[in-house]
Amino acid sequence: MNAKGHEVDYDEEEVEILDAEGCENECEVLIHKDTQKFIITFVSTDEDFEEMRYYER
């Protein structure tokens, strides 16, 4: 089952407020709070893997 989500696109001021400079190439997706669970099945770098501990089904 796929969960619907919304990709967040922060403007420059929001990035500064969140102290997220350098993260412009990352993608944040909001999902509904009642979503039971989700599995990250792909990340683009080994650093992402270390951070998120994803696995494939």
C-alpha positions in Angstrom: 0.0 0.0 0.0 1.3 3.4 -0.9 0.8 6.4 1.5 0.0 9.8 0.0 2.6 12.4 0.8 3.5 16.0 0.1 7.0 17.1 -0.9 8.1 20.1 1.1 9.9 22.9 -0.7 11.3 25.4 1.8 12.2 28.9 0.6 15.5 30.5 1.5 14.3 32.2 4.6 12.7 29.0 6.0 16.0 27.1 5.3 17.9 29.7 7.3 15.4 29.6 10.2 15.6 25.8 10.4 19.4 26.1 10.3 19.4 23.7 7.3 21.9 25.4 5.0 23.7 22.7 3.0 20.6 20.5 2.9 19.1 22.1 -0.2 19.5 18.8 -2.2 17.6 16.8 0.4 13.9 16.0 0.1 11.4 16.1 2.9 8.0 14.5 2.5 5.1 14.9 4.9 2.8 12.0 5.4 -0.5 11.7 7.3 -0.2 11.1 11.0 -2.3 8.0 10.9 0.0 6.3 8.4 0.9 3.0 10.0 4.5 2.6 8.8 6.7 3.1 5.8 9.9 1.5 4.6 12.7 3.5 3.0 13.7 1.3 0.1 16.3 3.6 -1.6 18.8 6.3 -0.7 21.4 7.8 -2.9 24.5 7.7 -0.8 26.2 5.5 1.8 26.0 8.5 4.2 22.2 8.4 3.8 22.3 4.7 4.6 24.3 5.3 7.8 21.8 8.0 8.9 18.5 6.3 8.0 19.3 2.5 8.3 17.1 1.7 5.4 16.5 -1.8 4.1 14.9 -3.3 1.1 12.1 -5.8 1.1 
